[in-house]
Amino acid sequence: MTTPIEGLSSLVVGTVESVSPREFKVILDADAPQSTAMNAGIPRGFPRINGYILIPNEQGAVVGLISWIGIERSLYPKRTGLKDFGLIDLPFPTRKLSVVPLGTLCRSNENIESYELRRGISIFPSVGDKVCMPTIRQLRSIVEASGNNKRVVIGKAPLAENALVSIDPDKIFGRHLAILGNTGSGKSCSVAGIIRWSLEEAKKDRKESMELGILPVSGTDQQSEDVNARFIILDPNGEYSNTFSDIGSRVFKVQPDVISEQLKVPAWLWNSHEWGAFSRASSQVQRPILSQALKGIREGLSISDPIERRLIRVFKGRFLQLGSIIGQGPAGYSGFPARQNCGLLLENIFKESEHYFLMVSTLGVSSTWETGLNTLKGKCREVIDNHKRKEYFNDFSEPVLTHIHQEISSFLSVVQTEASIPDSGVDADSPVSFNIGDFPEYLEALAAEAGGGAATNIQYLIMRIRTMLGDRRFNQVVAPENDLTFEEWLESYIGKDQAQNGPVAVIDLSLVPSDLLHVIAAVISRIVFEAVQRYKKLNEGKELPTVLVLEEAHTFIKRDIADDQSSSASIECRKIFEKIAREGRKFGLGLVLSSQRPSDLSPTVLSQCNTFLLHRIVNDRDQELVSKLVPDNLGGLLSELPSLPAGEAIIMGWASPIPVLVKMKELPLEKRPESSDPDYWNVWVGLEERKLDWPTIADDWRQ
């Protein structure tokens, strides 16, 4: 009968030769296994890259990951004892390993027969310490028992006797997940699989809880088993339309079919930044007028309003314009052409003050309004006379402009008080619906009323908006005929109470015009983010767990490059995702990124991802970037990324205490995203038929 000591000695395979915080060097014994180990209970491959070894100590055993295997020429065989020493001087091969320290394997406090892995090492080994192969139980403990609440199985570890690799959904979704890999490496299946397996396990757990009486049973059996989950997938390639049809998905497309609905992101949902990005409005003149127009049309104002509303509309616009100039600092009111634009604005304020002073005097509306307009007119005249030389202006100073800004504010306050017009609380960014068809005319009339060069400066912006409204592709998305309320939009795209309309929303962006793509993605993501923020605010600090999945993330979150010619819409899109990456966790909004070009992604977003699932990555730049995202002592583990087969990946980070090579579970063919490689050969030789009808395609294209 084998004693424990004898059992342990049979697992010894080598000796520690050198120790550093980042790497250990191990010399294998001459009689250590060379390809297959028979002394570990069952036949097992050893040594193997990404295999595990143990170095026993007083706390348990240091766990190391094999990162390099090589041979050193020695003058004599390094056997136990000193016999034969010096009797032979022929070169003798000695095998060596490089080992990356991962953590400490200790006996479990709850069960002496089991083990638990603790990340980090407090006691490092010393030179000469014995190196052992882990037993089957220890090997499985390293992979399976590393962490609590690992409820969802995503695959097996081929180098750990096919131990099950599980994840904790709270960790993997709560602190953002990045799934990276080249085309064809299996990342789309991983995205779909992790979502599906998580929902299936949640449904199973819910059903068991109801059977045990932990949860009450309500509604039909099917309704009782439905999980209250929310996954929103932004799908630029149209891969996921059929992927979740069996578990209750909502699919939104530009051109809907029998399984999908019309994608609707009405223009009244856009805020002023998104409008400005889409229309490419300039910051000095166009954006203030655009913001004023959005606020006015959301409030239901029109150009033919009574005198008090016209005063508020006109001088509110000037207040915003002057505030924008002051906010820019000296760049807004000194130097050419900034000082000229500032001077022209003051002249417009002077002319409008004079015009409405005469109108108020004639109508006899209010002496207080007359006094306010007369004071404002005099201040503007004084500043203009002090700074104008012929038709040009000298530089202005901030105190002078701030004084006029305060005069406008005081006048507006008087008009609102006397006319008993309460502040509506609606601003340029409020999600209040309006008729988008009326917006260009309202904007044009507002610019004409503003006078000066405003009407000319705003024409390009108006042309962009009218072009959008004249394009049927745009209209289908941003100006749907049967408009929906804001509440209906939230229920459709984020989900109803208890996820009654399904846990997954797939937003197919494949046919969205390129001019509109980044704006649509930014609007949807911003509203989801603000929705979970407001939910937490109104529900005593409780979060609404929601996951935003971004397929082909490099399309939406391009890194900021100097002298980049990216559109302002692309920049706006990147900014909202950077904000979600930084702040989403606090409000229960998780982010899942899938990309084949990590080097093109925003570093801000990638740095906020705490878990990585890395498939095959071949590009040098992408490999270099990924290696910088992991701790220094683990960077070398990623050198095998170029050689990973499809369907295998390395999971590492917050959701996995140690890096694990995992062979992902396979999805049935009908549940996979539509991202398989084209079948060229079978089409070429006629085994698969492809009929071509260009007239039908052309007709669909034209319409």
C-alpha positions in Angstrom: 0.0 0.0 0.0 1.4 3.4 -1.0 1.8 5.9 1.9 1.0 9.6 1.4 4.7 10.5 1.4 5.4 7.9 -1.3 2.4 9.2 -3.3 3.8 12.7 -3.1 7.3 11.6 -4.0 6.0 9.9 -7.1 4.7 13.2 -8.4 8.0 15.0 -8.0 9.3 16.0 -11.5 12.0 18.5 -10.9 13.8 21.1 -8.8 13.5 24.9 -8.7 16.7 26.4 -10.2 16.0 30.2 -10.0 13.3 32.4 -8.5 12.1 35.9 -9.4 8.7 37.6 -8.7 7.8 37.2 -12.3 9.2 33.8 -13.3 10.6 30.6 -11.9 13.1 28.3 -13.7 12.7 24.6 -13.1 15.2 21.7 -14.0 13.3 18.5 -14.7 14.7 15.3 -13.3 16.2 12.9 -15.8 13.4 10.4 -15.1 10.6 12.9 -15.3 7.9 12.2 -18.0 8.8 13.3 -21.5 5.4 13.3 -23.2 3.0 11.3 -21.2 2.9 11.0 -17.4 1.7 7.8 -15.9 2.3 8.7 -12.2 -0.6 11.1 -11.8 -3.4 8.6 -11.6 -4.3 8.5 -15.3 -2.2 9.0 -18.4 -1.7 12.8 -18.9 0.4 14.9 -21.2 3.5 16.4 -19.5 5.2 18.7 -19.9 2.8 21.0 -21.9 2.7 24.7 -22.6 -0.1 26.2 -20.4 0.0 23.1 -18.1 0.2 23.5 -14.4 2.8 22.5 -11.8 2.9 22.8 -8.0 5.7 23.8 -5.6 4.8 22.7 -2.1 5.4 25.0 0.9 4.0 25.5 4.4 0.9 27.2 3.2 0.0 24.6 0.6 1.6 24.8 -2.8 2.5 27.6 -5.2 0.7 27.1 -8.5 2.7 27.8 -11.7 1.8 27.9 -15.3 4.3 26.5 -17.8 5.2 29.2 -20.3 8.4 27.7 -21.9 10.0 24.3 -22.4 13.6 23.8 -23.5 16.8 21.8 -23.2 20.2 22.7 -21.7 23.4 20.8 -22.4 25.0 19.5 -19.2 28.3 17.8 -18.7 26.8 14.9 -16.7 23.3 13.6 -16.0 21.8 15.2 -12.9 20.7 12.2 -10.9 19.9 11.9 -7.3 23.1 11.4 -5.2 26.7 11.7 -6.4 27.5 8.3 -7.9 28.9 8.4 -11.4 29.9 12.0 -10.8 32.9 12.9 -13.0 33.0 9.4 -14.7 31.6 10.8 -17.9 32.1 14.1 -19.6 29.9 13.8 -22.6 27.2 16.4 -23.1 23.9 15.3 -21.6 20.5 17.0 -22.3 18.8 18.5 -19.3 15.2 19.7 -19.7 14.1 23.1 -18.3 10.8 24.9 -17.8 9.9 28.5 -17.3 7.0 28.9 -14.9 4.8 31.9 -14.3 3.5 32.1 -10.7 -0.3 32.3 -10.5 -1.4 31.8 -6.9 -1.4 29.4 -3.9 -3.4 26.2 -3.6 -4.5 25.6 -0.1 -6.6 23.0 1.8 -10.3 24.2 2.0 -11.4 25.4 5.4 -14.7 23.7 4.9 -13.6 20.4 3.6 -10.1 18.9 4.2 -10.5 16.7 1.1 -10.9 19.7 -1.2 -8.7 22.6 -2.3 -9.1 26.3 -3.0 -7.0 28.6 -5.1 -6.0 32.0 -3.7 -4.7 34.6 -6.1 -1.2 35.9 -5.3 1.8 34.5 -3.5 2.9 35.4 0.0 5.7 32.8 0.4 7.9 32.4 -2.7 9.8 29.1 -3.2 13.5 28.8 -2.8 16.2 27.3 -5.0 16.2 23.6 -4.6 12.5 23.2 -3.7 10.8 20.2 -5.3 8.4 20.7 -8.2 5.4 18.3 -8.4 2.7 17.5 -10.9 -0.8 18.2 -9.5 -3.2 15.3 -8.9 -6.5 15.1 -10.8 -8.3 16.6 -7.8 -5.8 19.4 -7.4 -5.9 20.1 -11.2 -9.7 20.4 -11.1 -9.6 22.6 -8.0 -7.3 25.0 -9.8 -9.8 25.5 -12.7 -13.2 24.7 -11.2 -13.0 25.9 -7.6 -11.2 29.2 -8.2 -14.0 31.6 -7.1 -17.5 31.4 -5.7 -20.9 31.6 -7.5 -19.5 30.3 -10.8 -22.9 29.3 -12.0 -22.5 29.3 -15.8 -20.4 26.7 -17.6 -18.8 28.0 -20.8 -16.5 25.2 -21.8 -13.8 22.8 -20.7 -10.0 23.2 -19.9 -8.2 20.7 -22.3 -5.0 21.0 -20.3 -6.7 20.3 -16.9 -8.3 17.0 -17.7 -11.3 18.7 -19.3 -12.3 20.3 -16.0 -15.4 22.5 -16.4 -14.7 26.2 -16.9 -17.4 28.3 -15.3 -18.1 32.0 -14.8 -19.9 34.2 -12.3 -22.4 36.4 -14.3 -22.1 39.1 -11.6 -18.4 39.4 -12.3 -18.3 38.9 -16.0 -21.1 41.4 -16.8 -20.8 43.7 -13.9 -17.3 44.9 -14.7 -17.3 44.8 -18.5 -16.2 42.0 -20.8 -14.0 42.2 -23.9 -14.1 39.3 -26.4 -11.3 39.7 -28.9 -10.1 37.6 -31.8 -9.7 37.5 -35.6 -12.4 36.7 -38.0 -13.3 33.0 -37.9 -11.8 32.4 -34.5 -15.2 31.9 -32.9 -15.8 35.2 -31.0 -19.4 35.7 -32.3 -20.3 32.2 -31.1 -18.7 33.0 -27.8 -20.8 36.2 -27.5 -24.0 34.3 -28.3 -23.0 31.4 -26.1 -22.3 33.4 -23.0 -25.6 35.2 -23.3 -27.6 32.0 -24.0 -25.9 29.9 -21.4 -26.4 32.6 -18.7 -30.1 32.9 -19.5 -30.6 29.1 -19.6 -28.9 28.7 -16.2 -30.8 31.6 -14.7 -34.1 30.1 -16.0 -33.1 26.7 -14.5 -32.2 28.2 -11.2 -35.5 30.2 -11.1 -37.5 27.1 -11.8 -35.8 25.2 -9.0 -36.3 28.0 -6.6 -40.1 28.0 -7.4 -40.2 24.2 -6.9 -38.6 24.6 -3.5 -41.0 27.3 -2.5 -38.3 30.0 -2.3 -40.0 32.0 -5.1 -43.8 32.4 -5.5 -45.4 30.9 -8.7 -47.4 33.5 -10.6 -49.0 33.5 -14.1 -48.6 30.6 -16.4 -45.8 28.1 -16.1 -44.0 29.7 -19.0 -44.3 33.2 -17.5 -43.2 32.0 -14.1 -39.9 30.6 -15.6 -39.1 33.8 -17.6 -36.0 35.6 -16.3 -35.9 39.3 -15.6 -32.8 39.9 -17.7 -32.0 42.6 -20.3 -29.4 42.2 -23.1 -29.4 44.9 -25.8 -27.2 43.9 -28.8 -26.0 46.5 -31.3 -25.4 44.4 -34.4 -23.8 46.2 -37.4 -23.6 43.1 -39.6 -27.1 41.6 -39.0 -25.7 38.3 -37.5 -27.9 37.9 -34.5 -31.5 38.2 -36.0 -32.3 34.5 -35.6 -29.9 33.6 -32.8 -32.2 34.1 -29.8 -35.6 33.5 -31.4 -36.3 30.6 -29.1 -35.8 32.4 -25.9 -37.8 35.6 -26.5 -35.9 38.1 -28.5 -37.1 41.4 -30.0 -35.4 42.2 -33.4 -35.4 45.7 -34.9 -34.4 46.3 -38.5 -34.5 49.1 -41.1 -36.4 46.8 -43.4 -38.4 44.4 -41.1 -39.5 40.9 -42.0 -41.7 38.4 -40.3 -39.5 38.0 -37.2 -38.6 41.7 -36.8 -40.0 45.1 -36.2 -39.2 48.5 -37.9 -36.1 50.1 -36.3 -37.2 53.5 -34.9 -35.0 56.0 -33.3 -37.1 59.2 -33.7 -35.2 62.5 -34.2 -36.9 64.0 -31.2 -35.0 61.5 -29.1 -31.7 63.1 -30.1 -30.1 65.6 -27.8 -28.4 68.8 -29.0 -25.0 67.2 -29.1 -26.2 64.4 -31.4 -28.1 66.9 -33.6 -24.9 69.1 -33.8 -22.7 66.1 -34.6 -25.1 64.8 -37.4 -25.6 68.3 -39.0 -21.9 69.2 -38.4 -23.0 72.5 -36.8 -20.2 74.9 -36.0 -19.8 75.8 -32.3 -19.9 79.6 -32.4 -23.0 80.5 -34.4 -24.9 77.4 -35.5 -24.9 75.3 -32.3 -26.5 78.1 -30.1 -29.3 78.6 -32.7 -29.7 74.9 -33.0 -30.0 74.5 -29.3 -32.5 77.4 -29.1 -34.6 75.9 -31.9 -34.7 72.5 -30.2 -35.7 74.0 -26.9 -38.4 76.1 -28.6 -39.9 73.4 -30.7 -40.0 70.9 -27.8 -41.8 73.6 -25.8 -44.4 73.9 -28.6 -43.4 77.5 -29.4 -43.9 79.1 -32.9 -42.6 82.2 -34.6 -46.0 83.9 -34.4 -46.1 83.9 -30.6 -47.3 86.8 -28.5 -44.8 89.6 -27.7 -43.7 88.2 -24.3 -42.9 84.8 -25.8 -41.0 86.4 -28.7 -38.9 88.4 -26.3 -38.0 85.3 -24.3 -37.2 83.3 -27.4 -35.1 86.0 -29.0 -33.1 87.1 -26.0 -32.8 83.6 -24.6 -31.1 82.8 -27.9 -28.7 85.7 -27.6 -28.1 84.7 -24.0 -27.0 81.3 -25.1 -24.8 82.6 -28.0 -23.0 85.1 -25.7 -22.6 82.5 -23.0 -21.0 80.2 -25.6 -18.5 82.9 -26.6 -17.6 83.6 -23.0 -17.2 80.0 -22.3 -14.5 79.6 -24.9 -12.3 82.1 -23.1 -10.1 84.5 -25.1 -10.3 82.3 -28.2 -14.0 83.4 -28.4 -13.6 87.2 -28.3 -10.1 88.1 -29.2 -8.1 87.7 -32.4 -9.6 87.5 -35.9 -12.3 86.4 -36.7 -13.5 85.8 -33.1 -13.6 89.5 -32.1 -15.4 90.3 -35.4 -18.1 87.6 -34.7 -18.4 88.8 -31.2 -18.8 92.4 -32.3 -21.5 91.5 -34.8 -23.4 89.6 -32.1 -23.4 92.7 -29.9 -24.6 94.8 -32.8 -27.5 92.3 -33.3 -28.4 92.5 -29.6 -28.4 96.3 -29.9 -30.6 96.3 -32.9 -33.0 93.8 -31.4 -33.1 95.8 -28.1 -33.9 98.9 -30.1 -36.6 97.2 -32.3 -38.4 95.6 -29.3 -38.1 98.8 -27.2 -40.1 100.7 -29.9 -42.6 97.8 -30.2 -43.1 97.6 -26.4 -43.4 101.4 -26.2 -46.0 101.5 -29.0 -48.1 98.7 -27.5 -47.8 100.1 -24.0 -47.2 96.6 -22.6 -44.9 97.3 -19.6 -42.7 100.2 -18.5 -40.4 97.7 -16.8 -39.7 96.0 -20.1 -39.0 99.4 -21.7 -36.5 100.2 -19.0 -34.8 96.8 -19.3 -34.6 97.0 -23.1 -33.3 100.6 -23.0 -30.6 99.7 -20.4 -29.5 96.7 -22.5 -29.5 98.9 -25.7 -27.3 101.5 -23.9 -24.8 99.0 -22.6 -24.4 97.4 -26.0 -24.0 100.8 -27.7 -21.3 101.8 -25.2 -19.3 98.6 -25.7 -19.6 98.8 -29.5 -18.4 102.4 -29.6 -15.4 101.6 -27.3 -14.3 98.7 -29.5 -15.2 99.5 -33.1 -12.8 101.1 -35.5 -14.6 101.7 -38.8 -16.1 98.4 -39.7 -13.7 96.3 -37.6 -13.6 95.5 -33.8 -10.8 95.4 -31.3 -10.4 92.5 -28.9 -13.1 92.3 -26.2 -12.6 91.5 -22.5 -14.5 88.9 -20.4 -15.8 91.4 -17.7 -17.4 93.6 -20.4 -19.1 90.6 -22.1 -20.1 89.1 -18.7 -21.8 92.4 -17.7 -24.0 92.3 -20.9 -24.7 88.7 -20.3 -26.0 89.5 -16.9 -28.2 92.3 -18.2 -29.8 89.9 -20.7 -30.4 87.4 -17.8 -32.0 90.1 -15.6 -34.3 91.3 -18.5 -35.4 87.7 -19.2 -36.2 87.2 -15.5 -38.4 90.3 -15.4 -40.3 89.3 -18.6 -40.9 85.8 -17.3 -42.1 87.1 -13.9 -44.4 89.8 -15.2 -45.9 87.7 -18.0 -46.5 84.8 -15.6 -44.7 82.4 -17.9 -43.3 79.7 -15.8 -40.2 77.8 -16.9 -41.4 74.7 -18.6 -38.4 72.7 -17.4 -37.9 71.5 -21.0 -34.5 72.1 -22.5 -32.8 71.3 -25.8 -32.0 67.7 -24.6 -35.4 66.7 -23.1 -37.0 63.7 -24.8 -40.2 65.6 -25.7 -41.7 64.6 -29.1 -42.2 67.1 -31.9 -43.0 67.0 -35.6 -39.6 66.7 -37.3 -41.1 67.9 -40.5 -41.7 71.4 -39.0 -38.2 71.6 -37.6 -36.3 73.0 -40.7 -38.9 75.8 -41.2 -38.8 76.7 -37.5 -35.0 76.8 -37.5 -34.9 78.9 -40.6 -37.5 81.4 -39.3 -35.6 81.6 -36.0 -32.3 82.3 -37.8 -34.0 85.0 -39.9 -35.5 86.6 -36.8 -32.0 86.6 -35.2 -30.7 88.8 -38.0 -27.1 89.6 -38.9 -25.3 86.7 -40.5 -27.3 84.0 -38.6 -29.6 83.2 -41.5 -26.7 82.7 -43.9 -24.6 80.7 -41.4 -27.5 78.3 -40.7 -28.3 77.4 -44.3 -25.9 74.5 -44.5 -27.3 73.0 -41.3 -30.9 73.4 -42.6 -29.9 71.8 -45.9 -28.5 68.7 -44.1 -31.7 68.3 -42.1 -33.9 68.6 -45.2 -31.7 66.1 -47.0 -32.2 63.7 -44.2 -36.0 64.2 -44.3 -36.1 63.8 -48.0 -34.3 60.4 -47.9 -36.6 57.5 -47.4 -33.9 55.5 -45.7 -33.5 58.1 -43.1 -37.3 58.6 -42.7 -37.9 55.0 -41.9 -35.7 55.3 -38.8 -35.8 58.9 -37.6 -39.2 60.1 -38.7 -41.6 57.1 -38.7 -45.1 57.8 -39.8 -46.8 56.2 -36.9 -44.8 57.8 -34.2 -44.5 56.2 -30.8 -44.3 57.7 -27.3 -41.2 57.8 -25.2 -42.6 55.3 -22.8 -43.4 52.9 -25.7 -39.9 53.3 -27.0 -38.3 52.4 -23.6 -40.6 49.4 -23.3 -39.7 48.1 -26.8 -36.0 48.6 -26.8 -35.0 48.3 -23.1 -37.8 45.9 -22.1 -41.0 45.9 -20.2 -41.5 45.2 -16.4 -40.1 41.8 -15.5 -38.8 41.5 -19.1 -42.3 40.3 -20.2 -41.4 41.0 -23.9 -38.2 38.9 -23.7 -34.7 39.2 -22.2 -32.9 40.1 -25.5 -33.2 43.0 -27.9 -31.3 42.7 -31.2 -30.9 46.0 -33.0 -29.8 45.2 -36.5 -27.9 48.2 -37.9 -26.7 46.5 -41.1 -28.9 48.6 -43.4 -28.7 51.9 -41.5 -27.1 54.6 -43.8 -23.5 55.2 -43.0 -24.2 58.9 -42.3 -26.6 57.9 -39.6 -25.0 54.8 -38.1 -22.9 56.5 -35.4 -25.7 58.8 -34.4 -28.2 56.0 -34.0 -25.7 53.9 -31.9 -24.9 57.0 -29.7 -28.6 57.8 -29.2 -29.6 54.2 -28.2 -26.6 53.8 -25.9 -27.1 57.2 -24.2 -30.8 56.6 -23.6 -30.1 53.1 -22.1 -27.4 54.6 -19.9 -29.6 57.5 -18.7 -32.6 55.1 -18.2 -30.6 52.9 -15.7 -29.3 56.1 -14.0 -32.8 57.4 -13.4 -34.1 54.0 -12.3 -31.5 53.9 -9.6 -32.3 57.4 -8.5 -36.1 56.7 -8.2 -35.7 53.2 -6.6 -33.7 53.9 -3.4 -30.3 53.2 -5.0 -31.2 49.8 -6.5 -29.8 49.0 -9.9 -31.6 47.6 -12.9 -29.1 45.1 -14.3 -28.7 45.6 -18.0 -26.1 44.5 -20.5 -25.2 46.4 -23.6 -23.5 44.2 -26.2 -21.4 45.8 -28.9 -20.6 43.6 -31.9 -17.7 44.8 -34.1 -16.9 47.4 -31.4 -14.1 49.0 -33.4 -16.8 50.4 -35.7 -18.3 52.5 -32.9 -15.4 53.1 -30.4 -12.5 54.2 -32.6 -9.4 55.3 -30.7 -8.7 59.0 -30.7 -5.8 59.7 -33.2 -4.1 63.0 -33.7 -5.2 64.7 -37.0 -7.9 62.1 -37.4 -10.6 63.0 -39.9 -13.3 61.1 -38.2 -16.7 62.7 -38.3 -18.1 64.5 -35.3 -20.8 61.8 -35.1 -18.1 59.1 -34.7 -16.5 61.2 -32.0 -19.8 61.7 -30.2 -20.5 57.9 -30.4 -17.1 57.1 -28.9 -17.6 59.6 -26.0 -20.9 58.0 -24.9 -19.3 54.5 -24.8 -16.3 55.8 -22.9 -18.7 57.3 -20.4 -20.6 54.0 -20.1 -17.3 52.2 -19.6 -16.2 54.5 -16.8 -19.5 54.9 -15.0 -21.9 52.2 -16.2 -21.0 49.7 -13.4 -22.3 52.0 -10.7 -25.8 52.0 -12.3 -25.9 48.3 -13.2 -25.1 48.8 -16.9 -22.5 46.2 -18.1 -20.7 46.4 -21.4 -19.7 43.5 -23.6 -17.3 44.3 -26.5 -16.5 42.0 -29.4 -13.8 43.1 -31.8 -11.3 41.7 -34.3 -9.1 44.8 -34.1 -8.4 45.7 -30.5 -5.6 48.1 -31.5 -8.3 50.3 -33.1 -10.5 50.5 -30.0 -10.5 53.4 -27.6 -7.9 52.7 -24.8 -10.3 54.3 -22.3 -12.9 51.7 -23.0 -10.5 48.7 -23.1 -8.8 49.8 -19.8 -12.2 49.6 -18.1 -12.8 46.0 -19.1 -11.9 43.7 -16.3 -12.4 40.3 -18.0 -11.0 39.2 -21.3 -11.9 36.3 -23.5 -9.1 36.1 -26.1 -9.4 34.0 -29.2 -6.8 33.7 -32.0 -5.1 37.1 -32.6 -2.5 37.2 -35.4 -1.8 40.9 -36.0 1.3 42.1 -34.2 -0.2 45.4 -33.1 -3.2 43.7 -31.6 -1.0 41.2 -29.8 1.1 43.9 -28.3 -1.9 45.9 -27.1 -3.5 42.9 -25.5 -0.3 41.9 -23.7 -0.3 45.4 -22.1 -3.8 44.9 -20.7 -2.8 42.0 -18.5 -0.4 42.1 -15.4 3.3 42.2 -16.2 4.0 38.6 -15.1 1.2 37.2 -17.3 2.0 39.0 -20.5 4.1 36.1 -21.8 1.2 33.7 -21.6 -0.4 35.4 -24.6 2.3 34.4 -27.0 0.3 31.5 -28.2 -2.7 33.6 -29.3 -1.7 33.3 -33.0 -1.9 29.5 -32.9 -5.2 29.0 -31.0 -7.6 26.9 -33.0 -11.2 28.2 -33.7 -13.4 27.7 -30.6 -10.6 27.9 -28.1 -9.7 31.0 -26.0 -7.9 32.2 -23.0 -10.1 33.7 -20.3 -8.5 35.9 -17.8 -9.2 38.8 -15.5 -11.8 39.6 -12.8 -14.1 36.6 -13.7 -11.3 34.1 -13.7 -8.7 34.3 -10.9 -6.1 32.6 -13.1 -5.7 32.5 -16.9 -7.4 29.4 -18.3 -7.3 27.9 -21.8 -10.9 27.0 -22.5 -12.4 25.0 -25.3 -15.8 26.8 -25.6 -19.0 24.8 -25.6 -20.5 24.3 -29.1 -23.7 25.9 -30.0 -26.2 24.1 -32.3 -26.0 25.3 -35.9 -29.4 27.0 -35.8 -28.4 29.0 -32.6 -25.2 30.4 -34.0 -24.8 33.9 -35.3 -24.8 34.1 -39.1 -21.1 34.6 -39.4 -19.8 31.4 -40.9 -17.3 31.4 -43.7 -18.8 31.6 -47.3 -18.9 28.1 -49.0 -17.1 29.0 -52.2 -16.2 25.6 -53.4 -19.7 24.0 -53.2 -21.1 27.0 -55.1 -18.4 26.9 -57.7 -18.9 23.2 -58.5 -22.7 23.4 -58.2 -23.3 21.4 -55.0 -25.1 24.4 -53.7 -27.3 26.6 -55.9 -27.2 30.4 -56.1 -29.7 31.9 -58.4 -29.1 35.5 -59.4 -31.9 38.1 -60.1 -30.3 41.5 -60.5 -33.5 43.3 -61.5 -35.1 42.3 -58.2 -32.0 43.4 -56.3 -31.8 46.7 -58.2 -35.5 47.4 -57.6 -35.1 46.8 -53.9 -32.0 49.0 -53.9 -33.8 51.9 -55.7 -36.8 51.8 -53.3 
